[in-house]
Amino acid sequence: MQPDHAELNPLDHRKPSNARMLEQDISSRMAWRGDQLAAEAGIVRLSGGVLDELSRVVELLRASPLPLLALRPDDFELPMAESLMAGVRNELHAGLGFALVDRLPMEAWSFEEAKAVYWLLGSMIARPVAQNWQGAMIYDVTDKGRPPGNGVRPDVTNVHQNYHTDNSYNLAAPHYLGLLCLCTAMQGGVSGIISFYTAHNEMRRRYPDLLERLYQPYYFDRQREHAPGDVMTTHHPMLAFDGETLRARLSRRQVMCGYELVGVDMDREGCQALEAFEAILEDDNLSRDFHFEPGQMQFLNNLTMGHRRTGYTDWPEPERKRHLVRLWMRNEGGRGYLG
C-alpha cells in the first residue's frame, strides 16, 4: 500500500548521511558539448565483413528458425562483429557514452530478421534484461494512441519527451540502452542525446547552490510496473557519486507524477533544482540530435547520458508508423525487472 500522507516525513528529501557529491568539474571524453562534437563523432559503420557475418546468421535462421530469446552470440561465428561491438561497449563505458551503429540492410531483411541480429549485437554489449513487470525482454516503441500518465509510458505515445534516463523509477535501472529504427515518422520524432557530465558541470557553474539538492531523494512514479498492492513510487536522488563515477536517474515527468501520487508538495529547493537542471538540459548547444534512419541502431550509457525524442506525426498507413525496438542491458543483479 502507498504510505499514508500523515506518515510522510516533511524532511524526507534531505541527503542521506552516506551520500557524496561530486564537487569539481568533470574533464573526460564523456563530458562533451554537442556544439563541439565532430559530425562523425560516435558513428560506427558496419563494415562489409561484419555485414557478411550478420547475413550468414540471417541465412541460418531462415533455414532453421529459433525464437529470438534463444539466440546467443556464442552460437554463431561472429568474430568481426564481436570485435566491433567490443569497441562500442568501450565507447559507452569510457568514451563518449553513446554510439550510432550504421546500419542493417533493411531492404534485404524482414523486421524480425533485423530484430534477431540487433538482439545478438546488443547481447555483445551486456546481458539483456526485462523491460516491464511482465518480463518483456524486447520492447516495441511506437504510438499506441493513448495519452501518457500513470500506467502509460511516454514511449508508447507520440508526445515530446524531456531528457531522461530509462527506467529511472525502478529499483535497478539498466546500464545500457539500445534502440533499433525500423520505421521513421512522417514528421518529427528527432532523437537527442546529452551528457549528464556536461550538464553537471553547467549546474555547478550556473546554479551551485542548488546542485546538492539533486543528490537528495525525489519521489518517482513507478508507472504501475510492480506487483499488485506494492508501493506506487520510489524515493531516491537524481544524481549519485560513489567517489569515482557520477550516475544519473532522471525523469521530470515521473517525478512530477510521483509527488502527485503521494499527495505532497515538492519542497521549494527541490522544485528550483529540478527546473534549473531541466533548463540546462534544454540548452541546444549541449546536446546532439540524430535523425534516425531505418536499420540504424543507437546504443548509450543509460547512467551517464540522457536522451529524448521530439513529438511526432505518424504516417496514415499503419505499416509505416514510427517504430523503434528497444533493449535494456546490464550485467549487475538479476535479469528480472526489479533486478
Backbone hydrogen bonds in HBPLUS format (Angstrom, degrees):
<---DONOR---> <-ACCEPTOR-->    atom                        ^
c    i                          cat <-CA-CA->   ^        H-A-AA   ^      H-
h    n   atom  resd res      DA  || num        DHA   H-A  angle D-A-AA Bond
n    s   type  num  typ     dist DA aas  dist angle  dist       angle   num
A0007-GLU N   A0004-ASP O   2.90 MM   3  5.48 149.1  2.00 115.8 125.2     1
A0008-LEU N   A0005-HIS O   3.17 MM   3  5.49 161.9  2.21 109.9 115.4     2
A0012-ASP N   A0009-ASN O   2.95 MM   3  5.14 153.0  2.03 126.3 123.1     3
A0014-ARG N   A0011-LEU O   3.11 MM   3  5.91 169.9  2.12 127.2 129.0     4
A0019-ALA N   A0016-PRO O   3.07 MM   3  5.40 168.3  2.08 116.9 120.2     5
A0031-ALA N   A0028-SER O   2.96 MM   3  5.39 157.0  2.02 111.9 119.2     6
A0036-GLN N   A0033-ARG O   3.04 MM   3  5.40 159.9  2.08 111.5 117.6     7
A0034-GLY N   A0286-LEU O   2.94 MM 252  4.68 145.6  2.06  91.5 100.2     8
A0037-LEU N   A0034-GLY O   3.38 MM   3  5.30 161.4  2.42 100.9 106.2     9
A0035-ASP N   A0285-ASN O   2.98 MM 250  5.15 149.8  2.07 155.4 145.8    10
A0041-ALA N   A0038-ALA O   3.01 MM   3  5.18 161.0  2.05 110.3 116.4    11
A0043-ILE N   A0040-GLU O   3.10 MM   3  5.53 167.8  2.12 134.1 135.2    12
A0100-LEU N   A0042-GLY O   2.80 MM  58  6.03 158.1  1.85 148.1 152.6    13
A0044-VAL N   A0100-LEU O   2.84 MM  56  5.93 167.1  1.86 144.0 147.1    14
A0102-ASP N   A0044-VAL O   2.81 MM  58  6.07 164.3  1.84 162.1 166.5    15
A0046-LEU N   A0102-ASP O   2.85 MM  56  5.97 155.6  1.91 146.3 146.1    16
A0051-LEU N   A0047-SER O   2.99 MM   4  6.26 165.9  2.01 153.8 157.9    17
A0052-ASP N   A0048-GLY O   2.91 MM   4  6.10 145.2  2.03 141.8 151.4    18
A0053-GLU N   A0049-GLY O   3.12 MM   4  6.43 157.9  2.17 145.3 150.2    19
A0054-LEU N   A0050-VAL O   2.97 MM   4  6.28 163.0  2.00 154.8 159.2    20
A0055-SER N   A0051-LEU O   2.83 MM   4  5.92 149.9  1.92 143.7 152.2    21
A0056-ARG N   A0052-ASP O   3.05 MM   4  6.30 146.7  2.17 145.4 153.4    22
A0057-VAL N   A0053-GLU O   3.22 MM   4  6.62 145.5  2.34 141.4 150.5    23
A0058-VAL N   A0054-LEU O   3.11 MM   4  6.50 156.9  2.17 146.9 152.1    24
A0059-GLU N   A0055-SER O   2.96 MM   4  6.26 156.0  2.02 146.4 152.9    25
A0060-LEU N   A0056-ARG O   2.93 MM   4  6.16 156.9  1.98 147.6 153.4    26
A0061-LEU N   A0057-VAL O   2.94 MM   4  6.24 156.1  2.00 152.7 159.3    27
A0062-ARG N   A0058-VAL O   2.90 MM   4  6.14 143.2  2.03 145.5 156.0    28
A0063-ALA N   A0059-GLU O   3.08 MM   4  6.32 148.8  2.18 143.5 151.4    29
A0064-SER N   A0060-LEU O   2.82 MM   4  6.00 144.3  1.95 144.1 154.9    30
A0070-ALA N   A0067-PRO O   2.96 MM   3  5.45 153.1  2.03 114.7 123.4    31
A0071-LEU N   A0068-LEU O   3.03 MM   3  5.50 165.4  2.05 117.9 122.6    32
A0075-ASP N   A0072-ARG O   2.99 MM   3  5.59 161.2  2.03 120.2 126.3    33
A0076-PHE N   A0073-PRO O   3.14 MM   3  5.75 166.7  2.15 122.5 124.3    34
A0082-GLU N   A0078-LEU O   2.86 MM   4  5.95 158.8  1.90 154.2 160.6    35
A0083-SER N   A0079-PRO O   3.05 MM   4  6.19 156.8  2.10 141.4 147.2    36
A0084-LEU N   A0080-MET O   2.98 MM   4  6.22 159.7  2.03 146.8 152.3    37
A0085-MET N   A0081-ALA O   2.90 MM   4  6.10 163.8  1.93 153.6 157.6    38
A0086-ALA N   A0082-GLU O   2.91 MM   4  6.05 138.6  2.08 142.6 153.7    39
A0087-GLY N   A0083-SER O   3.21 MM   4  6.51 147.4  2.32 141.3 148.9    40
A0087-GLY N   A0084-LEU O   3.13 MM   3  5.22 122.3  2.48  95.0 109.0    41
A0088-VAL N   A0084-LEU O   3.06 MM   4  6.48 146.3  2.17 139.8 149.8    42
A0089-ARG N   A0085-MET O   2.85 MM   4  6.04 162.5  1.88 145.7 149.9    43
A0090-ASN N   A0086-ALA O   3.02 MM   4  6.23 155.4  2.09 142.1 148.4    44
A0091-GLU N   A0087-GLY O   2.95 MM   4  6.19 148.5  2.05 141.5 150.6    45
A0091-GLU N   A0088-VAL O   3.04 MM   3  4.97 114.5  2.48  92.9 109.2    46
A0092-LEU N   A0088-VAL O   2.95 MM   4  6.28 149.8  2.04 152.0 160.2    47
A0093-HIS N   A0089-ARG O   3.00 MM   4  6.20 150.0  2.09 145.3 153.7    48
A0094-ALA N   A0090-ASN O   2.73 MM   4  5.60 167.2  1.74 152.6 156.6    49
A0095-GLY N   A0091-GLU O   2.98 MM   4  4.10 134.9  2.18 111.2 116.0    50
A0097-GLY N   A0091-GLU O   2.97 MM   6  5.82 158.1  2.02 144.0 144.0    51
A0301-ASN N   A0097-GLY O   2.85 MM 204  5.27 156.8  1.90 158.1 155.7    52
A0099-ALA N   A0299-PHE O   2.81 MM 200  5.29 145.0  1.93 160.2 161.0    53
A0299-PHE N   A0099-ALA O   2.86 MM 200  5.29 169.6  1.87 162.8 166.2    54
A0101-VAL N   A0297-MET O   2.65 MM 196  5.01 154.9  1.71 163.3 163.8    55
A0297-MET N   A0101-VAL O   2.95 MM 196  5.01 163.6  1.98 147.0 152.2    56
A0104-LEU N   A0295-GLY O   2.84 MM 191  4.44 167.9  1.85 121.6 122.9    57
A0106-MET N   A0104-LEU O   2.98 MM   2  5.84 122.6  2.32 114.0  97.8    58
A0108-ALA N   A0105-PRO O   2.96 MM   3  5.62 157.7  2.01 118.7 125.5    59
A0109-TRP N   A0105-PRO O   3.18 MM   4  6.39 138.0  2.36 146.1 158.0    60
A0114-ALA N   A0110-SER O   2.98 MM   4  6.25 158.5  2.03 151.6 157.4    61
A0115-LYS N   A0111-PHE O   2.89 MM   4  6.16 156.2  1.95 151.2 158.1    62
A0116-ALA N   A0112-GLU O   3.05 MM   4  6.22 148.9  2.15 139.5 147.3    63
A0117-VAL N   A0113-GLU O   3.14 MM   4  6.44 161.5  2.18 149.6 153.1    64
A0118-TYR N   A0114-ALA O   2.91 MM   4  6.07 162.1  1.94 150.8 156.6    65
A0119-TRP N   A0115-LYS O   2.85 MM   4  6.00 153.4  1.92 145.3 152.2    66
A0120-LEU N   A0116-ALA O   3.13 MM   4  6.44 155.2  2.20 144.3 150.2    67
A0121-LEU N   A0117-VAL O   2.92 MM   4  6.25 160.5  1.96 153.6 159.0    68
A0122-GLY N   A0118-TYR O   2.85 MM   4  6.02 166.0  1.86 154.9 158.8    69
A0123-SER N   A0119-TRP O   2.93 MM   4  6.03 149.1  2.03 142.4 151.1    70
A0124-MET N   A0121-LEU O   3.11 MM   3  5.25 142.3  2.26  99.7 110.6    71
A0125-ILE N   A0122-GLY O   2.98 MM   3  5.35 150.9  2.07 107.9 116.8    72
A0126-ALA N   A0122-GLY O   3.35 MM   4  6.79 161.0  2.39 156.1 158.3    73
A0330-ARG N   A0127-ARG O   3.00 MM 203  5.47 155.1  2.06 153.9 151.8    74
A0129-VAL N   A0328-TRP O   2.88 MM 199  5.72 152.0  1.96 145.0 147.3    75
A0130-ALA N   A0335-ARG O   2.91 MM 205  6.10 173.5  1.91 170.0 170.1    76
A0131-GLN N   A0136-ALA O   2.69 MM   5  5.52 158.4  1.74 158.5 164.4    77
A0135-GLY N   A0132-ASN O   2.92 MM   3  5.41 159.3  1.97 113.7 120.7    78
A0139-TYR N   A0326-ARG O   3.23 MM 187  5.09 166.4  2.24 143.2 146.4    79
A0326-ARG N   A0139-TYR O   2.76 MM 187  5.09 169.9  1.77 153.8 157.1    80
A0141-VAL N   A0324-LEU O   2.78 MM 183  4.95 171.5  1.78 144.4 146.4    81
A0324-LEU N   A0141-VAL O   3.04 MM 183  4.95 171.2  2.04 142.0 144.8    82
A0144-LYS N   A0156-VAL O   2.86 MM  12  5.51 168.9  1.87 135.8 132.8    83
A0149-GLY N   A0152-VAL O   3.20 MM   3  5.09 166.6  2.22 134.2 135.7    84
A0152-VAL N   A0149-GLY O   2.82 MM   3  5.09 167.2  1.83 132.3 134.0    85
A0156-VAL N   A0153-ARG O   3.21 MM   3  5.93 169.3  2.22 120.7 123.8    86
A0157-THR N   A0154-PRO O   3.04 MM   3  5.22 145.3  2.17 120.0 117.3    87
A0312-TYR N   A0158-ASN O   3.10 MM 154  5.57 155.5  2.17 151.2 153.4    88
A0161-GLN N   A0309-ARG O   2.87 MM 148  5.32 162.9  1.90 165.5 169.1    89
A0164-HIS N   A0307-HIS O   3.07 MM 143  5.62 146.6  2.19 135.5 142.6    90
A0307-HIS N   A0164-HIS O   3.05 MM 143  5.62 158.9  2.10 147.4 151.2    91
A0165-THR N   A0250-LEU O   2.82 MM  85  5.40 154.7  1.89 154.6 154.5    92
A0170-ASN N   A0167-ASN O   3.18 MM   3  5.55 170.2  2.19 117.2 118.3    93
A0175-HIS N   A0329-MET O   2.97 MM 154  5.95 125.6  2.28 132.6 147.1    94
A0302-ASN N   A0175-HIS O   2.78 MM 127  5.29 140.7  1.94 132.8 141.7    95
A0176-TYR N   A0329-MET O   2.83 MM 153  4.99 166.0  1.85 154.5 155.5    96
A0329-MET N   A0176-TYR O   2.97 MM 153  4.99 159.8  2.01 145.0 143.7    97
A0177-LEU N   A0300-LEU O   2.97 MM 123  5.39 158.2  2.02 154.5 160.1    98
A0300-LEU N   A0177-LEU O   2.94 MM 123  5.39 151.3  2.03 148.8 156.4    99
A0178-GLY N   A0327-LEU O   2.88 MM 149  4.81 158.3  1.93 146.0 145.0   100
A0327-LEU N   A0178-GLY O   2.92 MM 149  4.81 154.2  1.99 131.0 134.5   101
A0179-LEU N   A0298-GLN O   2.78 MM 119  5.08 142.7  1.92 145.5 156.1   102
A0298-GLN N   A0179-LEU O   2.77 MM 119  5.08 158.7  1.82 149.6 155.8   103
A0180-LEU N   A0325-VAL O   2.83 MM 145  5.00 155.7  1.88 142.3 150.7   104
A0325-VAL N   A0180-LEU O   2.82 MM 145  5.00 146.5  1.93 138.8 149.7   105
A0181-CYS N   A0296-GLN O   2.99 MM 115  5.67 166.6  2.01 169.0 173.3   106
A0295-GLY N   A0181-CYS O   2.79 MM 114  5.57 169.9  1.80 158.5 155.0   107
A0182-LEU N   A0323-HIS O   2.88 MM 141  5.46 163.7  1.91 165.4 169.0   108
A0183-CYS N   A0323-HIS O   3.21 MM 140  4.96 158.5  2.26 132.2 135.9   109
A0323-HIS N   A0183-CYS O   2.95 MM 140  4.96 164.4  1.98 127.4 129.0   110
A0186-MET N   A0313-THR O   3.04 MM 127  5.80 127.5  2.32 141.6 156.7   111
A0187-GLN N   A0313-THR O   3.14 MM 126  5.17 150.3  2.23 149.7 150.5   112
A0313-THR N   A0187-GLN O   2.80 MM 126  5.17 159.2  1.84 152.0 157.7   113
A0189-GLY N   A0311-GLY O   3.13 MM 122  5.42 147.9  2.24 121.7 119.5   114
A0310-THR N   A0190-VAL O   3.02 MM 120  5.27 154.6  2.08 137.4 145.0   115
A0191-SER N   A0290-PHE O   3.02 MM  99  5.07 144.7  2.15 171.4 162.3   116
A0290-PHE N   A0191-SER O   2.63 MM  99  5.07 158.0  1.68 157.1 159.8   117
A0192-GLY N   A0308-ARG O   3.07 MM 116  5.18 162.8  2.10 135.0 135.6   118
A0308-ARG N   A0192-GLY O   3.00 MM 116  5.18 146.9  2.11 139.6 142.7   119
A0193-ILE N   A0288-ARG O   2.88 MM  95  5.33 151.4  1.97 145.5 154.9   120
A0288-ARG N   A0193-ILE O   2.89 MM  95  5.33 159.6  1.93 155.8 162.6   121
A0194-ILE N   A0306-GLY O   2.91 MM 112  5.14 153.7  1.98 143.6 145.6   122
A0306-GLY N   A0194-ILE O   2.81 MM 112  5.14 165.1  1.83 155.5 159.6   123
A0199-ALA N   A0195-SER O   3.01 MM   4  6.33 160.9  2.05 145.2 151.1   124
A0196-PHE N   A0304-THR O   2.93 MM 108  5.47 164.9  1.95 154.9 156.6   125
A0200-HIS N   A0196-PHE O   2.84 MM   4  5.83 148.8  1.94 136.1 144.0   126
A0201-ASN N   A0197-TYR O   3.03 MM   4  6.34 156.5  2.09 144.4 150.4   127
A0202-GLU N   A0198-THR O   2.95 MM   4  6.26 156.7  2.01 150.7 157.2   128
A0203-MET N   A0199-ALA O   2.84 MM   4  6.07 149.4  1.94 143.8 152.8   129
A0204-ARG N   A0200-HIS O   2.99 MM   4  6.26 157.0  2.04 151.4 156.5   130
A0205-ARG N   A0201-ASN O   3.11 MM   4  6.38 145.3  2.24 139.2 148.8   131
A0206-ARG N   A0202-GLU O   2.77 MM   4  5.92 166.1  1.79 158.5 161.6   132
A0207-TYR N   A0203-MET O   2.84 MM   4  5.20 148.6  1.94 133.3 143.8   133
A0210-LEU N   A0207-TYR O   3.03 MM   3  5.56 155.0  2.10 117.7 125.2   134
A0213-ARG N   A0210-LEU O   3.17 MM   3  5.65 134.6  2.38 109.6 120.5   135
A0214-LEU N   A0211-LEU O   3.01 MM   3  5.64 143.0  2.15 117.1 126.1   136
A0215-TYR N   A0212-GLU O   2.99 MM   3  5.37 152.7  2.06 110.4 119.0   137
A0216-GLN N   A0213-ARG O   3.04 MM   3  5.20 160.1  2.08 110.4 114.0   138
A0238-MET N   A0214-LEU O   3.06 MM  24  5.47 141.7  2.21 150.8 162.5   139
A0239-LEU N   A0214-LEU O   3.03 MM  25  5.76 150.2  2.12 146.0 143.5   140
A0218-TYR N   A0236-HIS O   2.90 MM  18  5.50 154.3  1.97 123.6 122.4   141
A0236-HIS N   A0218-TYR O   3.06 MM  18  5.50 141.6  2.22 155.6 152.0   142
A0220-PHE N   A0234-THR O   2.90 MM  14  5.17 154.2  1.97 144.7 146.4   143
A0234-THR N   A0220-PHE O   2.95 MM  14  5.17 148.8  2.04 139.5 149.5   144
A0221-ASP N   A0254-GLN O   2.86 MM  33  4.96 155.7  1.92 126.0 133.4   145
A0222-ARG N   A0232-MET O   2.97 MM  10  5.55 169.0  1.99 150.7 147.0   146
A0225-GLU N   A0222-ARG O   3.09 MM   3  5.93 168.3  2.10 126.6 130.0   147
A0230-ASP N   A0227-ALA O   3.01 MM   3  5.46 162.9  2.04 137.3 138.0   148
A0249-ARG N   A0238-MET O   2.72 MM  11  4.77 151.7  1.80 141.0 145.9   149
A0240-ALA N   A0247-ARG O   2.93 MM   7  5.29 143.7  2.06 153.4 160.0   150
A0247-ARG N   A0240-ALA O   2.85 MM   7  5.29 163.9  1.87 158.7 163.3   151
A0242-ASP N   A0245-THR O   3.33 MM   3  5.82 157.1  2.39 145.5 148.8   152
A0248-ALA N   A0303-LEU O   2.83 MM  55  5.27 157.1  1.88 141.8 149.7   153
A0255-VAL N   A0251-SER O   3.00 MM   4  6.25 148.5  2.10 153.7 163.3   154
A0256-MET N   A0252-ARG O   2.97 MM   4  6.22 169.0  1.98 159.8 161.5   155
A0257-CYS N   A0253-ARG O   3.01 MM   4  6.22 160.0  2.05 148.8 154.8   156
A0258-GLY N   A0254-GLN O   2.85 MM   4  5.82 140.3  2.01 130.4 141.8   157
A0259-TYR N   A0255-VAL O   3.09 MM   4  6.42 157.0  2.14 157.1 159.5   158
A0260-GLU N   A0256-MET O   3.27 MM   4  6.53 150.1  2.36 138.4 146.6   159
A0261-LEU N   A0257-CYS O   2.94 MM   4  6.21 152.6  2.01 148.6 155.8   160
A0262-VAL N   A0258-GLY O   3.14 MM   4  6.47 155.4  2.20 149.9 155.3   161
A0263-GLY N   A0259-TYR O   3.00 MM   4  5.99 124.5  2.32 134.4 148.3   162
A0264-VAL N   A0259-TYR O   3.35 MM   5  5.76 150.0  2.45 152.0 157.0   163
A0263-GLY N   A0260-GLU O   3.25 MM   3  5.02 136.3  2.45  90.7 102.9   164
A0271-CYS N   A0267-ASP O   2.96 MM   4  6.27 156.0  2.02 157.1 164.0   165
A0272-GLN N   A0268-ARG O   2.97 MM   4  6.23 161.7  2.01 151.0 156.0   166
A0273-ALA N   A0269-GLU O   2.88 MM   4  6.03 161.4  1.91 149.5 154.5   167
A0274-LEU N   A0270-GLY O   2.99 MM   4  6.10 160.5  2.03 145.3 150.7   168
A0275-GLU N   A0271-CYS O   2.99 MM   4  6.17 167.8  2.01 152.7 155.7   169
A0276-ALA N   A0272-GLN O   2.91 MM   4  6.00 152.9  1.98 145.3 153.3   170
A0277-PHE N   A0273-ALA O   2.99 MM   4  6.13 161.2  2.02 148.3 152.9   171
A0278-GLU N   A0274-LEU O   2.95 MM   4  6.15 154.1  2.02 146.2 154.0   172
A0279-ALA N   A0275-GLU O   2.98 MM   4  6.17 151.9  2.06 142.5 149.3   173
A0280-ILE N   A0276-ALA O   3.20 MM   4  6.54 149.9  2.30 142.9 150.2   174
A0281-LEU N   A0277-PHE O   2.98 MM   4  6.29 159.3  2.03 149.7 155.4   175
A0282-GLU N   A0278-GLU O   3.00 MM   4  6.23 135.0  2.21 143.7 155.5   176
A0283-ASP N   A0280-ILE O   3.04 MM   3  5.31 164.2  2.07 113.3 116.5   177
A0286-LEU N   A0283-ASP O   3.00 MM   3  5.75 162.2  2.03 123.3 128.6   178
A0296-GLN N   A0293-GLU O   3.02 MM   3  5.75 161.8  2.06 148.7 150.7   179
A0304-THR N   A0301-ASN O   3.36 MM   3  5.69 151.8  2.45 106.8 114.0   180
A0305-MET N   A0301-ASN O   2.95 MM   4  5.69 144.6  2.08 157.5 164.6   181
A0320-ARG N   A0317-GLU O   2.98 MM   3  5.48 158.6  2.02 117.3 124.3   182
A0321-LYS N   A0318-PRO O   3.25 MM   3  5.42 169.9  2.27 110.6 113.3   183
A0334-GLY N   A0339-GLY O   2.70 MM   5  4.54 157.4  1.75 110.8 115.0   184
A0339-GLY N   A0336-GLY O   2.96 MM   3  5.30 150.5  2.05 110.1 119.7   185
